[in-house]
Amino acid sequence: MPAPQVVIVGRPNVGKSSLFNWLVGRRLAIVDDVAGVTRDRMTHLIHHEDTFFELVDTGGMGINDVDNLTKEIQEQIELAIESADVILLVVDTRSGLVPFDQEVSKRLHCTNKPILCVANKTDSESLDPQADEFYRLGRGKLIAVSTRANRRRNELFELIVQRLPASSGIEVESPEDPLMKVAIVGRRNVGKSTFVNTLANAERMIVSEVAGTTRDSVDVRFELDGKGFVAIDTPGLQRNKSIRTDVDFYSMHRAKRSIRHADVTLMFFDGSGRISKVDKHLCNYIADQYKPCMFVVNKWDLMRNQMPTSKWVSYLQETFQTMCHVPIAFVTGQTGKNVKALLNHAQNLFRLSSERVATSELNKLIRYAFDRNQPPMFQNRRPKIYYATQIGIQPPTIVLVCNMPGAFSAQYQRYLLGVLRDQLEFGEVPIKLHLNTRKREDSRDDFTRGKGAAGPDQMSKS
């Protein structure tokens, strides 16, 4: 059975997203004074003492969305209420009881779910009597809290846990369990949210032709062949000069953070469009983070009769020459065509990024590469590599201990990376390469003095 859900609802600007971040213990949802920032349902699995539950943030009830997405936002709220096991009705003590709080309360009269009325912004004890007026709503037990002053967080957790359904038979995965996290990134309107809905087999994200519909990075859990995954739908990025509001700024920040936290990144392109400066900026950021990546050409059903896949492959490889190792997939997110194969390939990238190669094999390969193509002289001295070792995974991180790190040009380092990709299982994943000076007390031999280096056909794969 899935984890029980605790859903946060309320009118706009009562502090729902602040409450979500406060309970989670991290700043996940965008918080802004502008009403209507939250559109999609944002979820996070919480482990409190021995209890697991999924906390769900929703948009403001009754918001008139500036992009005419009011209907879609309200549908997301209704879906959240239907799936809820406990509802947190959030109100604002400083504003007091307003008519729309009563309207929200009436909308909950048709549900028999346990409800807690959470009077937020009760920043001190002196405001507690002011919060008592929300008893007039008649919707569940009232608790006065403050996310800003950190008041009564533990008490709220205890009230939530008391109202959750019995946990017998409920099997949930711990937040520490190794789920592969896949970040879905790209510029606006390339079909990311449609793709995530296909993965989840549900209308999990609002899909609209309006650019910038998704504002937050939203984690969506789904299963494939019995294995658990998290898809992170990210806001579509735009050019820096087009970022005019705090919401736009934080959307960009969340998208980049999602790339950093993901295990694999799926970089989406619109098959009917051209590669933009935003695409190039995103790909550079992914490369800088050394994240396993797949280029995903979406909406291919619209283009497959007009352009061969080979033309798009060449287009991508010519545009991103330093990322020629990145695999390319052609999918139709709306119908799910090729989506399973894409995810299987992403799993393989995740596995490969966690592989280790034996030090002896790595040194044979570096020796072979060095003998085959030695670096040029530098300040009348010959650069030397003493030995190589892998010190980390995700990404595979390799250290070359040498006499003059600065003598190895970027071009020669790319050559070494190319040999490693050709001969090891790291062909499609980024490799982080460090060049360090040998310490005085390190007496290991300089293997570049050896003769007759083994070729790749003489070395076994690890």
N, C-alpha and C positions, 0 to 999 in steps of 0.2 A: 504494500500500500504506500501511496505517496505521503510525504510529511504533511502534517496539518498546516493550514494557512491562517495567518493573522493579517487581516487587511485593514489598512489605514484609509479612512474616508473623512470628508468634511468639505466645507465651502472653501473657495480660494483664499490663500494668504492667512491661514490659521497656523501654519508651521508644520504641515504634514511631512514635507521632505526633511525639515530639520529634525523632527521626531524620528523619522526613519534612520537618518545618519547617526543620531544620538543612541538609538537602541543597537544599531549595528556596530557602533564604535569606530566607524570610518566615514569619511566624506565621500559617499558614493553618488548621492542624488544632488543635482544642481539646486542650489538655494538662491533665490533672487527676489527682490521686492516686486518685480513685475508679476502680475497674476497670470496663471496659465502656463508656467514654464514646464511643469510635468504633464506629459501627454500619454506616454505608454506606461504600462505597469512595470515597475521596477521591483525585483525580488532579491532576497538574500537569505540563505540558510543560516539560522542562528542556533547555536548550541549553548543553552543555559542550564548549568548544573548537569542533570542527567536527561534533559529534555531537548529534543530537536523540533524546530518549527520554522516555516518559511514566512518571512515578513514581506508584505507586499505594499508598496507605495502606489497611490493612484492620483489622477488629476483632480482638480477642484470641481466639485459638483456645481453645475449651473454656469460654468464659465462660458463666455461668448468668445470663442477663439478667433484671433485676428486673421487666421488663414482659413476660416470656414471649416474647421475640423471639429466643431462642437459635437456633432452627432457621433463621430468616431471615438472621441474622448469619452463620451458618456457610455458608449457601448463597452469600452474597456473597463469602466468602473462597474457596470452591471455584471460583466463576466467575473470580475474579482469578487463582488459580493456573493454571487452564486456559488463560487468555489470556496468561500471563507468558512473557517471553523470558529473563528472569533473575529469580531469587528471592533476596531478602535475608532470611535466617533470623536474627532478632534475639534475643539472649540478654542476661542481666544479670550482669555480672562481680561486682558487689557481693553479689548473692544467691547466686552460684555455680550449679553444675549441679543442677537439681532434677528430680524424676521427670517433671514435665509437659513440660519441655524435650525429654526423650527421647520422650514421646508425640507432640509436634509433629513431631520429626524423623522418627518412624516414618510419620507421615501424608504425608511428602514422599518416602518411598522409592519410591512408585509413579510418580514423575515423572522424566523424563530431562532436565529443564530445568537449566541451570547454576545452582548455588547458592553463595552467599557466606554464611558464618556470621559475623555482625557482633556482636562482644562489646561491647555498649554499657556506659556508666558505668565505663569504664576510665579514670579521671580523671587518672592519673599513671603514669609508667613503673614505679613500684614495684608496681602492680597487674597488669602484663603477665603475670608468671608465673601469677597466679591465673586469668587468662583462658585459659591453655593447656589447662585441664581440659576445655574445650569441644571439643577435638580428638576426645574420646571419642565425640562424636555422629557422627563420620565423614561430615559433610555439607558438602562443599566446602571452599574455602580459608578459614582463620580470619583475621580482622582485628580487632584491639582498637581501639576508638574511644571518644571521649567527646563527646557533644553539648554538655555543660556546659562542658568545658575546651577545646572546639574542637580536638580531637586527631584527626589523620589524615583530615581531610575530603578533601583532594586525592588521597591514596592510595586511598581508597574509590572516588572517582570513576574513577580509572584502572583499578581492578579491574573495575568495572561495565562500562566502555567496552570493555575487552578481551574480555568475555564476550557482548557484544551481537552479534546476527547481522550479516552483511555488509550494508552500507547501500546497495549497488547496487540501483537500482530503487525504493528507498523514498522517497516524496515526502511530506514533512511541511511544515506551514506554520510559519514562524518565529513565536515569541511576539510579535514586533513587527507581524506582519501584521494588517491591520484586520478582525478578526472582530467582528461586532456581539454585544455581551454583553447578555443579557436576564435580569433578576432576576425570579424568581417569588416573590412575597411574599404574605403573608396570615396570618390567625390559624390556629390549629391545626385540622387535619382539614377543610380546604376543598378538598383534592384536588390539592395542588401536586406531590407526588411522583408520583402517577398521571399527571399531565399531562406531567412530565418523561420518564417511561418511554415515553409515547406518542411524544414528540418523538424520543427516541433509538431507538425501535423495539426496545427491550430492557428486561429487568428490571434497570434501572440503579440504582434506588432501592428501599429497603424500603418497602412499602406496608402499613399496618396501621391498624386502628381505634383503636389506642392513641394517645392524644394525646401529642405531643412525640416521635414516633418519630425524626424527623430532628433531629439536634442540631447538625450542622455545616452551613456553606454549602458546597455541593458543585458544582463546575463540571463540566458534562456537554457534550461537543462533539457536534454533530450537523449534518447537511446537509439543505438544502431547495433543490430545483431547482439543485443543483450549487454552492450557496453555503454557506460555513461559518458556523456560529453557535456561541455558547456559552450554554447555559441554566444559570443559577445557581439551584439549588434551595436554599431557605433554611429555617431552622427556623421553625415556626409560633410566632408571638409570643403572649404572654399578658400579663395586667395586671401592673403593677409589683408590686403587693402579693402576687402569686402567685409571684414569683421568690424561691425559698428556697435555692437551691444555686448554687455557682460555675458548674456546667454550664449552668443556666438563664441566669445572667448573661452568660456568654460566648456562648451561643447567640443572645441578643438582640443582643449587640455585633456578632457576625458577620453577622447579618441586616441590620443597619443599614449595616455596611461594604459589603455587597454592593449595596445601593441606591446608595451613593455611587460605586461603581466601575462600575456598569452603564451602558449606553447608553440602554436603555429599561427601564422597570419595568412588569411586569404585576401589578396588584393584584387578588388573587383574593377573591371572595365566594362563599359557599355559597348557591345559588339557593333552597334550601329553608329558609334561616334568615333572621335579621335582622341588620342592621348593628350592630356592637358598639362599645364604647369602644376596644377594641384596634384595630379597623378605622379609627376616627377618628384615633387616635394615629399609625398607620402612614401614613395619607394626609397628615396634617399634616407628617410627616417627609419624605415624598416631595416635597411642595410646597416645603418649606424647602430641599431640595437642587436644586430646579429641574430635575427629571428628567422627560423625556417619559414619559407614563404612559398605560396603558389599564386601564380597569375591566373585569375579566373575571368574569362571573357563570357559575360552573361548576355542573355537575350539572343542567344545564337540562333534560335528558331526563326528570327526575323532576317538573318543574314546568310544562312547556310547555302541558300540557292543563288546568292549574289557574290560571294567571296569565298575562296578556298581557305581552309584553316591555315595552310602553309603561308599565306600572305600575312595573316595576323601574327603568326609565329615570327616571321622575319621582321615585321614591324616592331614587335616587342623587343626582340633581341638587338635590333639596331638602335632602338631608343635607350635601352638599359643594358649597355655593353658590359658593365661590371656585375650584372646579375644574370649572365647567360646560363648559370647553373640552375636557375629557378624553373621548375616544371610549369607547364601551361595546360589549363583545362578549359574546355568549351562546354558550357552548361546552359540550361534553361531553368532558372530558379522557380518560375511560376508552375511548371509542370513536373519538376523534379528530374528532368532528363540529365543523366550523367552525374547526378549529385552523389549517389552512393559510391561510385568509383572515385570521385573527388575526395570524399571523406576517407576512403580506404588509403588513398595516396597520402593524405595529410597524416594519418596514423603512422604510416611508414616513415615520413619525414621526422615525426616526433621520436620514433624509435631510433632512427639513425643519429639524431642529434644527441642521443644518450649513449652512443657506442664509445668504447675505448679501444685503442690499438696498442699492442705490446710495444714497449720501448725499443726492443731489439729490431722489430720489423720497421718501426718508424725511422730508426737510424739508418738501416739499410736503404730505405727509400730516399731519405734526404741525401745520403752519400751518393746514390745513383744519380739524383737530380744535379748535385753539385758537380760531379765528374762529367756529366753530359753537357752542362752549360755553366761554366764558372762565372762569377761576377767579375766585372772589370776592375782593374787596379784603382785604388783610392788613395790619393796622396802618396803615390809611389809604394804603396803597401798592398799586399794581397789579402782581401777579406777571408777569414777562416770561420768555419762552423765547427765547434768542438763536439757537440752532441745535441740531440733533440729529445724532448719528452712531452707527453700529454699531461696537463695538470688539471683539466676540467672538462665538463660536459655541459651541453645545453647553453651555449654552443660548444662543440669540440674546441678546446683551447690548447694550443701547442706552443711551447717555448723553444726557441733556438738559442743556445748559448754560444756566443761568438766573440771574436776579438774586437770588432768595430761595428756595433749595431747601425751606426749612421752611414756605413759604407754600402749597405744593401738598399738599392733604390726601390721605389714603389713598383716599378716594372719588374724587377727581379723577384720581389716578394710575390707578385701576381703569378710569375712563372712557377715558383715553388708551390703556391696554392693550387695551381692547375695540375701539377704532378700529383699532389696529394689527392685531389678530387678524382683524377683519372685512375689511380691505383688502389685507393681505399674505398670504403663504403660511404664516404662523405660527399659523393658526387653531386647531390642535390641540396646539401645543407651548407650554411655559412660556416666558415672556419675562422676562429680568431687566432692570429699569429703574433707572438711577441718575440722580439729580439733582445736578449739580455747579455751584458758583459759578464765574462766568467770571473768569479770571485778568486782572490789570490789563493785561498786555501783549497780550491777545487782543482784536483790534479788529474781529472779524467782526460783520456787521450784525445788528441785532435784526429777525428776519423777521416778528415779530408786529406790526410797524408797517406791513407791506405791506397792500395792499387787493386785494380780489378773489381770495382764495385759491382754488386749484383744488379742485374736488370730486373724489371718488374715481373718478367715471366719466371724468374727464379724464386720469387717470394710468394708465400702463401697468404691468403686473406685471413685477417683475424676474425 
